[in-house]
Amino acid sequence: MISFSNVNYSIGGKQILKNVSFTVPNGESRIIMGHSGSGKSTILRLILGLICPDSGSIMVDNLDICGAREKEKREIRKRIGMVFQDGALFDSLTVGENVGFYLFEHTKMKIDEIEKKVREMLGFVGLSDEIIDRLPEELSGGMQRRVAIGRALLSTDPKIMLYDEPTTGLDPTATTNVIALINRLAEVKHVTSIVVTHQIADAFEMADKFIIIDSGEVAFDGNLTELRQSREPRVVEFLEPFRETIANVRKIDFI
């Protein structure tokens, strides 16, 4: 479970988050939406314990992530997979070396055993193992994003997945496949997922519970039905261009 309780965070005297509170139970998915600069990505950094709030508490698996000792933080982070907007792959390593990086560096598994797991993981994320020896620059943006998800899954078998703008910059087919993979992880592996995005149409394909951050505050926290019915002025203003999209939400599979 991930729980924020009255979290405030400032940088250089500017308040980024204001009394933010929400809870994501184990196995649930939550979309965090909002205008650029509203504080969405800051929430992910706080969950990882990379920064700490000025006040309030953040609980991850019943541990206060900022009150914990460094050893405890490392153990928590082992349960969390993080996928960045650009994939954050190692440019000089092949796809196989990227996906198997954690196993190469932190286990005593034999190379052939790691390769087997890497090939299995590539299949799980919807990629052919024929790309195992390619470099990231030889892949499309969507393929890089799926390789990054595979690396996160093989690194620690995470119970929590954090995604920062996972579909930004992708073409429609790549977007469809990345969304389908995120949904599959939630349904098959029962991971707790938090997806930060400003791609509103994509957001409604990935979950049915949403948080809207406006100027650092939680303007909305609820399900799709509640979102459709909300008359909160900040929510209405933010979603007005997407009312038709909200009315036609669907879940999608790999193409």
C-alpha positions in Angstrom: 0.0 0.0 0.0 1.1 3.6 -0.7 -0.3 6.3 1.5 0.3 10.1 1.5 -1.0 12.0 4.6 -1.0 15.8 4.5 2.2 16.0 2.5 3.7 19.4 1.8 6.8 19.9 -0.3 8.6 23.1 -1.3 11.7 24.0 -3.4 13.4 27.4 -3.0 10.5 28.8 -1.1 8.0 27.7 -3.8 5.4 25.2 -2.6 5.1 22.3 -5.0 2.6 20.1 -3.0 0.0 21.3 -0.5 -1.6 18.9 2.0 -1.6 16.0 -0.4 -3.4 12.9 0.9 -4.3 9.7 -0.9 -4.1 6.0 -0.6 -3.4 3.3 -3.2 -4.2 -0.2 -1.8 -2.1 -3.2 -2.8 -2.8 -4.4 -6.3 -4.7 -1.3 -7.5 -3.8 1.1 -10.3 -4.0 4.8 -10.0 -3.5 7.5 -12.6 -2.2 10.9 -11.5 -3.1 13.7 -13.9 -2.7 17.4 -14.0 -1.3 20.4 -15.9 2.5 20.6 -16.5 4.2 21.7 -13.3 1.4 20.7 -11.0 3.6 18.4 -9.0 2.8 15.0 -10.5 6.4 13.8 -11.0 7.4 15.1 -7.6 5.0 12.5 -6.1 7.0 9.6 -7.7 10.3 11.0 -6.3 8.7 11.1 -2.9 7.5 7.5 -3.1 11.0 6.4 -3.9 12.4 8.4 -1.0 14.7 10.4 -3.3 13.3 13.6 -1.7 11.4 14.0 1.6 8.4 16.3 2.4 8.6 19.4 4.5 5.7 17.9 6.6 3.3 15.0 6.5 4.1 11.3 6.0 4.5 8.9 3.1 4.0 5.2 3.9 5.2 2.5 1.4 4.4 -1.1 2.5 3.8 0.1 6.0 7.2 1.8 6.2 7.7 5.6 6.6 9.9 6.0 3.5 11.5 9.2 4.8 11.7 8.1 8.4 13.4 4.8 7.5 17.1 4.0 7.8 19.0 3.8 4.5 19.1 0.0 4.7 15.3 -0.1 5.0 15.0 2.4 2.1 17.1 0.1 -0.1 14.9 -2.9 0.8 11.7 -0.9 -0.1 13.2 0.3 -3.4 13.9 -3.4 -4.3 10.1 -3.8 -4.4 9.6 -0.8 -6.7 10.1 -0.7 -10.5 10.5 2.7 -12.2 9.9 3.4 -15.9 10.9 6.9 -17.1 9.6 8.8 -20.1 12.7 8.2 -22.1 13.2 4.6 -21.0 16.6 5.5 -19.4 18.3 2.5 -21.0 22.1 2.2 -21.1 23.0 3.3 -24.6 26.2 1.2 -24.7 24.6 -2.0 -23.6 22.5 -4.4 -25.8 18.9 -5.0 -25.2 19.8 -8.3 -23.4 22.4 -6.6 -21.2 19.9 -3.9 -20.3 17.1 -6.3 -19.4 19.5 -8.6 -17.5 21.5 -5.8 -15.9 20.5 -6.5 -12.3 21.1 -10.2 -12.6 24.5 -9.7 -14.1 25.5 -7.2 -11.4 23.8 -8.5 -8.3 23.5 -12.3 -8.6 25.7 -15.3 -9.3 23.5 -16.7 -12.0 25.3 -18.2 -15.0 25.2 -16.3 -18.2 23.1 -18.9 -20.0 20.5 -18.8 -17.1 20.3 -15.0 -17.3 19.9 -15.2 -21.1 17.0 -17.6 -20.7 15.3 -15.3 -18.3 15.9 -12.3 -20.5 14.4 -14.0 -23.5 11.4 -15.0 -21.4 11.0 -11.4 -20.2 11.2 -10.0 -23.8 8.4 -12.4 -24.7 6.3 -11.3 -21.7 6.6 -7.6 -22.7 5.6 -8.5 -26.3 8.9 -8.3 -28.0 10.8 -10.9 -30.1 14.0 -12.2 -28.6 15.6 -11.6 -31.9 16.3 -8.0 -30.7 18.4 -9.3 -27.8 21.7 -8.2 -29.4 20.5 -4.8 -30.7 21.4 -1.5 -29.1 18.7 0.8 -27.8 19.3 3.3 -30.6 18.2 0.6 -33.1 14.8 0.3 -31.5 11.6 2.5 -31.8 10.5 4.6 -28.9 7.7 2.1 -28.0 10.1 -0.9 -28.1 12.5 1.0 -25.8 9.7 1.7 -23.4 8.8 -2.0 -23.3 12.5 -3.0 -22.8 12.6 -0.6 -19.9 9.6 -2.2 -18.3 11.1 -5.6 -18.9 14.3 -4.5 -17.1 12.3 -3.2 -14.2 10.4 -6.5 -13.9 13.5 -8.7 -14.1 15.5 -6.5 -11.7 13.5 -7.0 -8.5 10.2 -8.7 -9.4 8.6 -5.5 -8.1 5.3 -5.3 -6.2 5.0 -1.6 -7.1 5.4 -0.1 -10.6 5.8 3.7 -11.1 5.5 5.1 -14.6 6.4 8.7 -15.6 4.7 9.7 -18.8 5.0 6.2 -20.3 3.2 7.0 -23.6 4.5 10.5 -24.3 6.1 10.8 -27.7 5.0 7.4 -29.0 3.1 6.7 -32.2 -0.5 5.2 -31.9 0.6 1.6 -32.3 3.4 1.9 -29.7 1.1 3.7 -27.4 -1.5 0.9 -27.7 1.1 -1.8 -26.9 2.6 0.1 -23.9 -0.8 0.7 -22.4 -1.7 -3.0 -22.9 1.4 -4.1 -21.2 0.8 -1.8 -18.2 -2.7 -3.2 -17.9 -1.4 -6.8 -18.3 1.1 -6.3 -15.4 -1.7 -5.0 -13.2 -4.0 -7.9 -14.1 -1.5 -10.8 -14.3 1.2 -9.9 -11.7 -1.2 -7.9 -9.5 1.4 -5.1 -9.1 0.4 -1.8 -7.5 0.7 0.8 -10.3 0.9 4.6 -10.3 1.0 6.2 -13.7 1.8 9.9 -14.0 0.6 11.3 -17.4 -0.7 14.4 -19.1 -1.9 12.2 -22.0 -5.5 12.3 -20.9 -6.9 9.9 -23.6 -4.3 7.3 -22.6 -5.0 7.7 -18.9 -8.5 6.4 -19.3 -7.2 3.2 -20.9 -4.9 2.3 -18.0 -7.1 2.5 -14.9 -10.5 3.4 -13.5 -9.3 5.4 -10.5 -7.8 8.8 -10.8 -6.1 11.6 -8.9 -6.0 15.1 -10.4 -3.4 17.5 -9.0 -4.0 21.2 -9.5 -1.4 23.7 -8.3 0.0 21.1 -6.0 -3.3 20.2 -4.4 -5.5 17.1 -4.8 -8.5 18.4 -6.8 -10.0 15.0 -7.3 -9.5 11.4 -6.1 -12.0 8.8 -7.2 -13.2 6.4 -9.8 -14.4 7.0 -13.4 -18.1 7.3 -12.5 -17.3 9.9 -9.9 -15.0 11.7 -12.3 -17.7 11.9 -14.9 -20.1 13.3 -12.4 -17.7 15.7 -10.7 -18.7 19.4 -10.6 -15.6 20.6 -8.9 -14.6 23.7 -10.9 -10.9 22.7 -11.2 -11.8 19.2 -12.4 -14.4 20.5 -14.9 -11.9 23.0 -16.3 -9.2 20.4 -16.6 -11.3 17.7 -18.3 -13.6 19.8 -20.5 -11.6 19.1 -23.7 -11.8 15.4 -23.0 -15.5 14.9 -22.1 -16.2 12.7 -25.2 -13.1 10.6 -24.5 -14.2 10.0 -20.9 -17.6 8.8 -22.1 -16.0 6.2 -24.4 -13.4 4.6 -22.2 -12.2 1.1 -23.1 -9.3 -1.3 -22.3 -7.0 -2.4 -25.1 -4.9 -5.4 -26.0 -1.6 -5.8 -27.8 -1.7 -5.1 -31.5 
